[in-house]
Amino acid sequence: MEKKILVLCTGNSCRSQIAEGYLRYFAREKAEIYSAGVETHGVNPRAIATMLEDGIDISNHTSNHIDEYKSIDFDFVITVCDNAKERCPFFPTNAKKFHYNFPDPAKTTGTEVEILKEFREVRNEIKEFCFKFITEEL
């Protein structure tokens, strides 16, 4: 049976989108992956670009609100920022919860080169986390 995994972030625009992309890639058919935010900010174009650099296309992802998934019985809920963990609504589910506070690359200031460098670093951290998660939990 496919496991259902929800990745939760504040705005569902960067970190949760990147995690959704990698979890889908590493899990293949073993899991259904969803991502959502406690708010919706649209998918960040830099997140799309840095994922494409690694061969994963998330350009068709949508920014979803947590309320859209209240009826789904998740096996795992992964929060990828402290704000989402604090604001995560109660799920009437037995989902195993995981938390990792990744830095928000969208808050990076500086030149485009510096901002993209931060996006790549966070992307790589999330990739490593997702690979380890899928390897250990599925």
QUINOR-V46444 format. One line per field, one symbol per residue. ss: DSSP state (H for helix, E for strand, - for the rest). phi: phi as a letter, one per 20 degrees, with the letter a starting at -180 (. if undefined). Layout:
ss: ???
phi: ???
//
This chain:
ss: --EEEEEEE-----HHHHHHHHHHHHHHHHEEEEEEE-------HHHHHHHHH-----------EHHHH------EEEE--HHHHHH--------EEEE-----HHH----HHHHHHHHHHHHHHHHHHHHHHHHHH-
phi: .fedcdddcfdlccgffffggfffffeleebddccbcfbccnefgfffffffgdndedfefdedegffdfeeefeccdedbfgfffefffdfbegfdcbbeefeffefdpfgffffffgfffgfffgfgfffgffedd
//
